[in-house]
Amino acid sequence: MHDETIVLTQSAPLKMHSPGQIRRSTFLFYLTIAFIIAPKVNLISFGASGLRVEDFVLFAALPALFWRYQSRAHPFPIYVWAFFLFLITSFVSAVVNLNELGLIGLVFTGRQLQYFLWFLIAAEFAPFVFEARFRRAFGGIALVLLLWWIGEAAHIIPKIGRFTVVDDRITLNTSGPYETAILAVLILIVAPKTWQKIAMAGVLLATQSRVTLVAALAVWQLAYPSKNTLVILLLAPLVLLLVSMGPQGLSDSRFNQTQSVSSMAEDLFKRVDEVPQITSLSEFRAMVDDGLRSNVDFSVGDASFQVRAYKWALIIKSLGADTKHFLLGWGPGAWGLAVDGHYIRFLGEGGVIGFAAALFFFWTSLFSRDAPRLYRLGFLTMALSCIFIDAAVASKVSSTLWIIAGYYHGRRLHRQHIFKPSSKVLTA
């Protein structure tokens, strides 16, 4: 019996990084942090959309990204190619539905490509930023969001997004509590200090996003089956939350309105049988925008799920309108900003082809060997939340996931470039 040792040798002489490379990477690194922190508010508005603060941060990063960019230095992993396949199906759906949908489908598809650019940016600065520094930056973001939470609760910092009238749920720098909840979990996963994780657990609870809370607990249990650390981390903010809300506030909160899975499934099947089959997007908008209160009983069960069941039933049944919509859906963005269930959105917007492409992207992100571990944990949180949230198109969530993926992918490629297994084998 012989012991064999594979010798790692340097694949090429180490080169000193030029000052220009370091300054460029540092600039991209700081802009990445600024993007995650930037408030999601429009600086320039046109219609229901506009150019947000975070868009201008990206615009500032693009010249530095493509200056001296070497695509051969960043071969894409399989989950990126799966994402491109999903983008192609979205683009085709947008084109075939152009007459009824207009440019909305192309804009929605373009947004997804825009968020992916942060993968390239993170991969570019990764060789120059050690992991400890990267994780400390996420710890700094946790501190900023903690202070933002305090300021919002004290009415010093105004609420932004679409939940400005909901006083008991925080939004921080995003468009709503659901996006904030997933962002908090992503930061919790990467941030290095216990107090930073506790702060983000508190943010998660304060959003009252039940599905993301369950997702975070499930992901933590899968990642650390022998540890109950997250439960301990949740205790401190949970006690503070209960004290601040009081018994009456707790009884009126969303935590006390949840239906069972069997009850939700029964209500959804019943809705699919009841709703008519729509044949145009104008019918959907009329029934949702104008007919929601007359078609949904908000006093029965979980009010938020009753709205979801009504929308989902209309979307599912609409696929039977004709072959085109069954295969390619109604186009990206066809169902408005809030379907409140991204798998139903995938199905309704992309048809069975787009839905299959989305599931393939999700599968490769969760199970491919080259997907970084922290990216997989964050992606699983998002994937579970997508059951009841339109999480995959949220800019802070999607872009932050791409940042984590790009950074660790870039670090791995950098290590592979410096060291490789030697052909020499030492035998003892």
Residue pairs with C-beta under 8 A, 6 or more apart in sequence:
2 427
2 428
3 427
3 428
4 425
4 426
4 427
4 428
5 425
5 426
5 428
6 421
6 422
6 425
7 421
7 422
7 424
7 425
7 426
8 419
8 420
8 421
8 422
9 419
9 420
9 422
9 424
10 418
10 419
11 417
11 418
11 419
11 420
12 417
12 418
14 418
17 128
21 68
21 128
22 128
24 64
24 67
24 68
24 124
25 124
25 125
25 127
25 128
25 129
26 125
26 128
27 61
27 64
28 61
28 64
28 65
28 121
28 124
28 125
29 125
29 128
29 129
29 137
31 57
31 60
31 61
31 64
31 121
32 61
32 118
32 121
32 122
32 125
32 403
33 137
33 140
33 141
34 57
35 54
35 57
35 58
35 61
35 118
35 399
36 141
36 183
36 396
36 399
36 400
36 403
37 141
37 144
37 145
37 173
38 52
38 53
38 54
38 57
38 173
39 53
39 160
39 173
40 52
40 53
40 54
40 160
40 161
40 173
40 174
40 175
40 395
40 396
41 52
41 53
41 160
42 49
42 50
42 51
42 52
43 50
43 51
43 52
43 53
43 56
44 50
44 51
48 337
49 107
52 395
54 395
54 396
54 399
55 114
58 114
58 117
58 118
61 117
61 121
62 117
65 117
65 120
65 121
65 124
69 120
69 124
73 413
74 120
74 123
74 124
74 409
74 410
74 413
75 413
77 368
77 370
77 371
77 409
78 364
78 368
78 370
79 361
79 364
79 365
79 368
79 370
79 371
79 405
80 116
80 119
82 357
82 360
82 361
82 363
82 364
82 365
83 116
83 361
85 357
85 360
85 361
86 354
86 357
86 358
86 360
86 361
87 109
87 112
87 113
88 357
89 328
89 350
89 353
89 354
89 357
90 105
90 108
90 109
90 112
90 332
90 349
90 350
90 354
91 106
91 109
92 328
93 105
93 328
93 329
93 330
93 331
93 332
93 349
93 350
93 351
93 354
94 101
94 105
94 106
94 108
94 109
94 331
94 332
95 105
95 106
96 324
96 328
96 331
97 105
97 328
97 329
97 330
97 331
97 334
98 105
98 106
98 331
100 280
100 281
100 330
100 331
101 281
101 330
101 331
101 333
101 334
104 331
104 332
104 333
104 334
105 331
105 332
105 333
105 334
107 333
108 332
108 333
108 393
109 332
111 393
111 395
112 393
112 398
115 395
115 398
115 399
115 402
116 402
117 402
118 399
118 400
118 402
118 403
118 406
119 402
119 403
119 405
119 406
119 409
120 406
121 403
121 406
122 402
122 403
122 404
122 405
122 406
122 407
122 410
123 406
123 407
123 409
123 410
123 413
124 410
125 407
125 410
126 406
126 407
126 408
126 409
126 410
126 411
126 413
126 414
127 410
127 411
127 414
129 407
131 411
132 192
134 190
134 407
135 190
135 191
135 192
136 192
138 187
138 190
138 191
138 192
138 196
139 191
139 192
139 193
139 196
141 187
141 191
142 187
142 188
142 191
142 196
142 197
142 199
142 200
143 196
143 199
145 172
145 173
145 184
145 187
145 199
145 200
145 203
146 199
146 202
146 203
148 157
148 172
148 173
149 170
149 172
149 202
149 203
149 206
151 157
152 158
152 159
152 170
152 171
152 172
153 170
158 164
159 170
159 171
160 171
160 173
160 174
160 175
161 171
161 174
161 175
161 176
162 175
162 176
162 337
163 169
163 171
163 176
163 177
164 171
166 177
168 208
168 245
168 249
168 253
169 177
169 206
169 207
169 208
170 177
170 180
170 203
170 206
170 207
171 177
171 180
171 207
172 180
172 203
173 180
173 396
174 180
174 183
174 394
174 396
175 394
177 207
177 208
177 209
178 207
178 209
178 212
178 385
178 389
178 390
178 391
178 394
179 391
179 394
179 396
179 397
180 203
180 207
180 209
181 203
181 204
181 207
181 209
181 212
181 213
181 385
182 209
182 212
182 381
182 382
182 385
182 389
182 391
182 394
182 397
183 396
183 397
183 400
184 200
184 201
184 203
184 204
184 207
185 200
185 204
185 212
185 215
185 216
185 219
185 378
185 381
186 378
186 381
186 397
186 400
186 401
186 404
187 196
187 200
187 400
188 196
188 197
188 200
188 201
188 204
188 216
189 374
189 377
189 378
189 381
190 374
190 404
191 197
191 200
194 233
197 233
198 233
198 236
198 237
199 237
201 216
201 230
201 233
201 234
201 236
201 237
202 236
202 237
202 240
202 241
204 212
204 213
204 216
205 213
205 234
205 237
205 238
205 241
206 237
206 241
208 253
208 254
208 255
209 385
209 389
210 254
210 255
210 258
211 384
211 385
211 387
211 388
211 389
212 381
212 384
212 385
212 389
214 384
215 380
215 381
215 384
215 385
216 230
216 381
217 230
217 231
218 380
218 384
219 377
219 380
219 381
219 384
220 227
220 229
220 230
222 380
223 377
224 230
242 250
245 253
250 256
254 304
257 302
257 303
257 304
258 302
259 267
259 301
259 302
259 305
263 301
264 302
264 305
264 309
267 301
267 305
267 306
267 309
268 309
268 312
268 313
271 309
271 310
271 312
271 313
272 313
272 316
272 317
274 313
275 287
275 310
275 313
275 314
275 317
276 317
277 317
277 318
277 320
277 321
278 284
278 287
278 314
278 317
278 318
278 321
279 318
279 321
281 330
281 334
284 314
284 315
284 318
284 335
285 336
287 295
287 314
288 310
288 311
288 314
288 336
292 307
292 310
295 310
296 306
296 307
296 310
297 306
298 306
300 306
304 340
305 388
307 340
308 340
308 341
308 388
311 335
311 339
311 340
311 341
311 344
312 339
312 341
312 344
315 335
315 339
315 344
315 345
315 347
315 348
316 344
316 347
316 348
318 325
318 330
318 348
319 325
319 326
319 329
319 347
319 348
319 351
319 352
320 326
325 351
326 351
326 352
327 351
327 352
327 353
328 350
328 351
328 353
328 354
329 347
329 348
329 349
329 350
329 351
329 354
329 355
330 348
330 349
331 349
332 349
332 350
333 349
334 348
334 349
335 345
335 348
335 349
337 390
338 390
339 345
339 348
339 390
340 388
340 389
340 390
341 386
341 387
341 388
341 389
341 390
342 386
342 387
342 389
342 390
342 391
342 392
342 393
343 355
343 358
343 386
343 387
345 390
345 393
346 354
346 355
346 358
346 359
346 392
347 354
347 355
350 357
350 358
358 392
362 379
362 383
364 371
365 371
365 375
365 376
365 379
365 383
366 376
366 379
366 380
366 383
370 409
370 412
371 379
371 405
372 404
372 405
372 408
372 409
372 412
373 408
374 404
374 408
375 401
375 404
375 405
375 408
378 400
378 401
378 404
379 401
382 391
382 392
382 397
382 401
385 391
386 392
391 397
392 398
